Amino acid sequence: MSGIHELIDSEVKGNDVVLFMKGTPQFPQCGFSGQVVQILDYLGVDYKGVNVLADAEIRQGIKDYSNWPTIPQLYIKGEFVGGCDIVREMFQSGELQTHFQDQGIAVRGAA
């Protein structure tokens, strides 16, 4: 296992919710990353943002890690959930909120 793979693995497994994104949660550098940040912020979920633009190795490494070609990538409790479209669809259907709660992660405004 390469160093970058180990680094990604430790981020994914060491944090309940991790978003690999372009930019930071405060300053997303792409619209898709920004949409996922908005959803997570709306739900009031505590998460760690990892800026792939800061490190080309991470940017490529996360695509290899998940076998998913695009950024952003959302992980919940070590499990790859999906990119912007999947997260948005899950959010709109209520599935994302349920998934968070099933994993023991509190969401704002949930019954």
MODELLER restraints for C-alpha pairs under 7 A, 6 or more apart:
rsr = mdl.restraints
at = mdl.atoms
rsr.add(forms.Gaussian(group=physical.xy_distance, feature=features.Distance(at['CA:4:A'], at['CA:57:A']), mean=6.80, stdev=0.5))
rsr.add(forms.Gaussian(group=physical.xy_distance, feature=features.Distance(at['CA:4:A'], at['CA:58:A']), mean=6.53, stdev=0.5))
rsr.add(forms.Gaussian(group=physical.xy_distance, feature=features.Distance(at['CA:4:A'], at['CA:61:A']), mean=6.46, stdev=0.5))
rsr.add(forms.Gaussian(group=physical.xy_distance, feature=features.Distance(at['CA:5:A'], at['CA:61:A']), mean=6.44, stdev=0.5))
rsr.add(forms.Gaussian(group=physical.xy_distance, feature=features.Distance(at['CA:5:A'], at['CA:65:A']), mean=6.85, stdev=0.5))
rsr.add(forms.Gaussian(group=physical.xy_distance, feature=features.Distance(at['CA:8:A'], at['CA:62:A']), mean=6.89, stdev=0.5))
rsr.add(forms.Gaussian(group=physical.xy_distance, feature=features.Distance(at['CA:12:A'], at['CA:18:A']), mean=6.23, stdev=0.5))
rsr.add(forms.Gaussian(group=physical.xy_distance, feature=features.Distance(at['CA:12:A'], at['CA:75:A']), mean=6.56, stdev=0.5))
rsr.add(forms.Gaussian(group=physical.xy_distance, feature=features.Distance(at['CA:12:A'], at['CA:78:A']), mean=5.06, stdev=0.5))
rsr.add(forms.Gaussian(group=physical.xy_distance, feature=features.Distance(at['CA:13:A'], at['CA:77:A']), mean=6.60, stdev=0.5))
rsr.add(forms.Gaussian(group=physical.xy_distance, feature=features.Distance(at['CA:13:A'], at['CA:78:A']), mean=4.74, stdev=0.5))
rsr.add(forms.Gaussian(group=physical.xy_distance, feature=features.Distance(at['CA:15:A'], at['CA:77:A']), mean=6.97, stdev=0.5))
rsr.add(forms.Gaussian(group=physical.xy_distance, feature=features.Distance(at['CA:16:A'], at['CA:76:A']), mean=5.68, stdev=0.5))
rsr.add(forms.Gaussian(group=physical.xy_distance, feature=features.Distance(at['CA:16:A'], at['CA:77:A']), mean=4.59, stdev=0.5))
rsr.add(forms.Gaussian(group=physical.xy_distance, feature=features.Distance(at['CA:17:A'], at['CA:47:A']), mean=4.74, stdev=0.5))
rsr.add(forms.Gaussian(group=physical.xy_distance, feature=features.Distance(at['CA:17:A'], at['CA:48:A']), mean=6.30, stdev=0.5))
rsr.add(forms.Gaussian(group=physical.xy_distance, feature=features.Distance(at['CA:17:A'], at['CA:75:A']), mean=5.68, stdev=0.5))
rsr.add(forms.Gaussian(group=physical.xy_distance, feature=features.Distance(at['CA:17:A'], at['CA:76:A']), mean=4.63, stdev=0.5))
rsr.add(forms.Gaussian(group=physical.xy_distance, feature=features.Distance(at['CA:17:A'], at['CA:77:A']), mean=6.20, stdev=0.5))
rsr.add(forms.Gaussian(group=physical.xy_distance, feature=features.Distance(at['CA:18:A'], at['CA:47:A']), mean=5.53, stdev=0.5))
rsr.add(forms.Gaussian(group=physical.xy_distance, feature=features.Distance(at['CA:18:A'], at['CA:48:A']), mean=4.77, stdev=0.5))
rsr.add(forms.Gaussian(group=physical.xy_distance, feature=features.Distance(at['CA:18:A'], at['CA:49:A']), mean=5.93, stdev=0.5))
rsr.add(forms.Gaussian(group=physical.xy_distance, feature=features.Distance(at['CA:18:A'], at['CA:74:A']), mean=5.93, stdev=0.5))
rsr.add(forms.Gaussian(group=physical.xy_distance, feature=features.Distance(at['CA:18:A'], at['CA:75:A']), mean=5.17, stdev=0.5))
rsr.add(forms.Gaussian(group=physical.xy_distance, feature=features.Distance(at['CA:18:A'], at['CA:76:A']), mean=6.66, stdev=0.5))
rsr.add(forms.Gaussian(group=physical.xy_distance, feature=features.Distance(at['CA:19:A'], at['CA:48:A']), mean=6.15, stdev=0.5))
rsr.add(forms.Gaussian(group=physical.xy_distance, feature=features.Distance(at['CA:19:A'], at['CA:49:A']), mean=4.83, stdev=0.5))
rsr.add(forms.Gaussian(group=physical.xy_distance, feature=features.Distance(at['CA:19:A'], at['CA:50:A']), mean=6.13, stdev=0.5))
rsr.add(forms.Gaussian(group=physical.xy_distance, feature=features.Distance(at['CA:19:A'], at['CA:72:A']), mean=6.72, stdev=0.5))
rsr.add(forms.Gaussian(group=physical.xy_distance, feature=features.Distance(at['CA:19:A'], at['CA:73:A']), mean=5.71, stdev=0.5))
rsr.add(forms.Gaussian(group=physical.xy_distance, feature=features.Distance(at['CA:19:A'], at['CA:74:A']), mean=4.60, stdev=0.5))
rsr.add(forms.Gaussian(group=physical.xy_distance, feature=features.Distance(at['CA:19:A'], at['CA:75:A']), mean=6.35, stdev=0.5))
rsr.add(forms.Gaussian(group=physical.xy_distance, feature=features.Distance(at['CA:20:A'], at['CA:49:A']), mean=5.95, stdev=0.5))
rsr.add(forms.Gaussian(group=physical.xy_distance, feature=features.Distance(at['CA:20:A'], at['CA:50:A']), mean=4.76, stdev=0.5))
rsr.add(forms.Gaussian(group=physical.xy_distance, feature=features.Distance(at['CA:20:A'], at['CA:51:A']), mean=6.26, stdev=0.5))
rsr.add(forms.Gaussian(group=physical.xy_distance, feature=features.Distance(at['CA:20:A'], at['CA:52:A']), mean=6.46, stdev=0.5))
rsr.add(forms.Gaussian(group=physical.xy_distance, feature=features.Distance(at['CA:20:A'], at['CA:71:A']), mean=6.78, stdev=0.5))
rsr.add(forms.Gaussian(group=physical.xy_distance, feature=features.Distance(at['CA:20:A'], at['CA:72:A']), mean=5.40, stdev=0.5))
rsr.add(forms.Gaussian(group=physical.xy_distance, feature=features.Distance(at['CA:20:A'], at['CA:73:A']), mean=5.13, stdev=0.5))
rsr.add(forms.Gaussian(group=physical.xy_distance, feature=features.Distance(at['CA:20:A'], at['CA:74:A']), mean=6.47, stdev=0.5))
rsr.add(forms.Gaussian(group=physical.xy_distance, feature=features.Distance(at['CA:21:A'], at['CA:33:A']), mean=5.51, stdev=0.5))
rsr.add(forms.Gaussian(group=physical.xy_distance, feature=features.Distance(at['CA:21:A'], at['CA:49:A']), mean=6.66, stdev=0.5))
rsr.add(forms.Gaussian(group=physical.xy_distance, feature=features.Distance(at['CA:21:A'], at['CA:50:A']), mean=5.99, stdev=0.5))
rsr.add(forms.Gaussian(group=physical.xy_distance, feature=features.Distance(at['CA:21:A'], at['CA:51:A']), mean=5.30, stdev=0.5))
rsr.add(forms.Gaussian(group=physical.xy_distance, feature=features.Distance(at['CA:21:A'], at['CA:52:A']), mean=5.87, stdev=0.5))
rsr.add(forms.Gaussian(group=physical.xy_distance, feature=features.Distance(at['CA:21:A'], at['CA:71:A']), mean=5.81, stdev=0.5))
rsr.add(forms.Gaussian(group=physical.xy_distance, feature=features.Distance(at['CA:21:A'], at['CA:72:A']), mean=4.45, stdev=0.5))
rsr.add(forms.Gaussian(group=physical.xy_distance, feature=features.Distance(at['CA:21:A'], at['CA:73:A']), mean=6.69, stdev=0.5))
rsr.add(forms.Gaussian(group=physical.xy_distance, feature=features.Distance(at['CA:22:A'], at['CA:28:A']), mean=6.09, stdev=0.5))
rsr.add(forms.Gaussian(group=physical.xy_distance, feature=features.Distance(at['CA:22:A'], at['CA:29:A']), mean=5.20, stdev=0.5))
rsr.add(forms.Gaussian(group=physical.xy_distance, feature=features.Distance(at['CA:22:A'], at['CA:30:A']), mean=6.07, stdev=0.5))
rsr.add(forms.Gaussian(group=physical.xy_distance, feature=features.Distance(at['CA:22:A'], at['CA:33:A']), mean=6.15, stdev=0.5))
rsr.add(forms.Gaussian(group=physical.xy_distance, feature=features.Distance(at['CA:22:A'], at['CA:51:A']), mean=5.37, stdev=0.5))
rsr.add(forms.Gaussian(group=physical.xy_distance, feature=features.Distance(at['CA:22:A'], at['CA:52:A']), mean=5.54, stdev=0.5))
rsr.add(forms.Gaussian(group=physical.xy_distance, feature=features.Distance(at['CA:22:A'], at['CA:53:A']), mean=5.64, stdev=0.5))
rsr.add(forms.Gaussian(group=physical.xy_distance, feature=features.Distance(at['CA:22:A'], at['CA:72:A']), mean=6.88, stdev=0.5))
rsr.add(forms.Gaussian(group=physical.xy_distance, feature=features.Distance(at['CA:23:A'], at['CA:29:A']), mean=4.57, stdev=0.5))
rsr.add(forms.Gaussian(group=physical.xy_distance, feature=features.Distance(at['CA:23:A'], at['CA:51:A']), mean=4.99, stdev=0.5))
rsr.add(forms.Gaussian(group=physical.xy_distance, feature=features.Distance(at['CA:23:A'], at['CA:53:A']), mean=6.42, stdev=0.5))
rsr.add(forms.Gaussian(group=physical.xy_distance, feature=features.Distance(at['CA:24:A'], at['CA:49:A']), mean=6.07, stdev=0.5))
rsr.add(forms.Gaussian(group=physical.xy_distance, feature=features.Distance(at['CA:24:A'], at['CA:50:A']), mean=6.95, stdev=0.5))
rsr.add(forms.Gaussian(group=physical.xy_distance, feature=features.Distance(at['CA:24:A'], at['CA:51:A']), mean=5.66, stdev=0.5))
rsr.add(forms.Gaussian(group=physical.xy_distance, feature=features.Distance(at['CA:25:A'], at['CA:37:A']), mean=6.10, stdev=0.5))
rsr.add(forms.Gaussian(group=physical.xy_distance, feature=features.Distance(at['CA:25:A'], at['CA:49:A']), mean=5.97, stdev=0.5))
rsr.add(forms.Gaussian(group=physical.xy_distance, feature=features.Distance(at['CA:28:A'], at['CA:34:A']), mean=5.19, stdev=0.5))
rsr.add(forms.Gaussian(group=physical.xy_distance, feature=features.Distance(at['CA:32:A'], at['CA:72:A']), mean=6.81, stdev=0.5))
rsr.add(forms.Gaussian(group=physical.xy_distance, feature=features.Distance(at['CA:32:A'], at['CA:84:A']), mean=5.67, stdev=0.5))
rsr.add(forms.Gaussian(group=physical.xy_distance, feature=features.Distance(at['CA:33:A'], at['CA:72:A']), mean=5.34, stdev=0.5))
rsr.add(forms.Gaussian(group=physical.xy_distance, feature=features.Distance(at['CA:35:A'], at['CA:84:A']), mean=6.99, stdev=0.5))
rsr.add(forms.Gaussian(group=physical.xy_distance, feature=features.Distance(at['CA:36:A'], at['CA:84:A']), mean=5.98, stdev=0.5))
rsr.add(forms.Gaussian(group=physical.xy_distance, feature=features.Distance(at['CA:36:A'], at['CA:87:A']), mean=6.93, stdev=0.5))
rsr.add(forms.Gaussian(group=physical.xy_distance, feature=features.Distance(at['CA:43:A'], at['CA:107:A']), mean=5.19, stdev=0.5))
rsr.add(forms.Gaussian(group=physical.xy_distance, feature=features.Distance(at['CA:43:A'], at['CA:108:A']), mean=5.01, stdev=0.5))
rsr.add(forms.Gaussian(group=physical.xy_distance, feature=features.Distance(at['CA:44:A'], at['CA:107:A']), mean=5.76, stdev=0.5))
rsr.add(forms.Gaussian(group=physical.xy_distance, feature=features.Distance(at['CA:44:A'], at['CA:108:A']), mean=5.24, stdev=0.5))
rsr.add(forms.Gaussian(group=physical.xy_distance, feature=features.Distance(at['CA:45:A'], at['CA:106:A']), mean=6.80, stdev=0.5))
rsr.add(forms.Gaussian(group=physical.xy_distance, feature=features.Distance(at['CA:45:A'], at['CA:107:A']), mean=5.81, stdev=0.5))
rsr.add(forms.Gaussian(group=physical.xy_distance, feature=features.Distance(at['CA:52:A'], at['CA:58:A']), mean=5.72, stdev=0.5))
rsr.add(forms.Gaussian(group=physical.xy_distance, feature=features.Distance(at['CA:52:A'], at['CA:59:A']), mean=4.69, stdev=0.5))
rsr.add(forms.Gaussian(group=physical.xy_distance, feature=features.Distance(at['CA:53:A'], at['CA:59:A']), mean=6.71, stdev=0.5))
rsr.add(forms.Gaussian(group=physical.xy_distance, feature=features.Distance(at['CA:63:A'], at['CA:69:A']), mean=5.37, stdev=0.5))
rsr.add(forms.Gaussian(group=physical.xy_distance, feature=features.Distance(at['CA:63:A'], at['CA:70:A']), mean=6.83, stdev=0.5))
rsr.add(forms.Gaussian(group=physical.xy_distance, feature=features.Distance(at['CA:66:A'], at['CA:80:A']), mean=6.92, stdev=0.5))
rsr.add(forms.Gaussian(group=physical.xy_distance, feature=features.Distance(at['CA:71:A'], at['CA:83:A']), mean=6.60, stdev=0.5))
rsr.add(forms.Gaussian(group=physical.xy_distance, feature=features.Distance(at['CA:72:A'], at['CA:83:A']), mean=5.39, stdev=0.5))
rsr.add(forms.Gaussian(group=physical.xy_distance, feature=features.Distance(at['CA:72:A'], at['CA:84:A']), mean=6.36, stdev=0.5))
rsr.add(forms.Gaussian(group=physical.xy_distance, feature=features.Distance(at['CA:73:A'], at['CA:82:A']), mean=5.63, stdev=0.5))
rsr.add(forms.Gaussian(group=physical.xy_distance, feature=features.Distance(at['CA:73:A'], at['CA:83:A']), mean=4.80, stdev=0.5))
rsr.add(forms.Gaussian(group=physical.xy_distance, feature=features.Distance(at['CA:74:A'], at['CA:80:A']), mean=6.11, stdev=0.5))
rsr.add(forms.Gaussian(group=physical.xy_distance, feature=features.Distance(at['CA:74:A'], at['CA:81:A']), mean=5.52, stdev=0.5))
rsr.add(forms.Gaussian(group=physical.xy_distance, feature=features.Distance(at['CA:74:A'], at['CA:82:A']), mean=5.65, stdev=0.5))
rsr.add(forms.Gaussian(group=physical.xy_distance, feature=features.Distance(at['CA:74:A'], at['CA:83:A']), mean=6.36, stdev=0.5))
rsr.add(forms.Gaussian(group=physical.xy_distance, feature=features.Distance(at['CA:75:A'], at['CA:81:A']), mean=5.47, stdev=0.5))
rsr.add(forms.Gaussian(group=physical.xy_distance, feature=features.Distance(at['CA:90:A'], at['CA:96:A']), mean=4.81, stdev=0.5))
rsr.add(forms.Gaussian(group=physical.xy_distance, feature=features.Distance(at['CA:91:A'], at['CA:97:A']), mean=6.61, stdev=0.5))
rsr.add(forms.Gaussian(group=physical.xy_distance, feature=features.Distance(at['CA:97:A'], at['CA:107:A']), mean=6.71, stdev=0.5))
rsr.add(forms.Gaussian(group=physical.xy_distance, feature=features.Distance(at['CA:100:A'], at['CA:106:A']), mean=6.87, stdev=0.5))
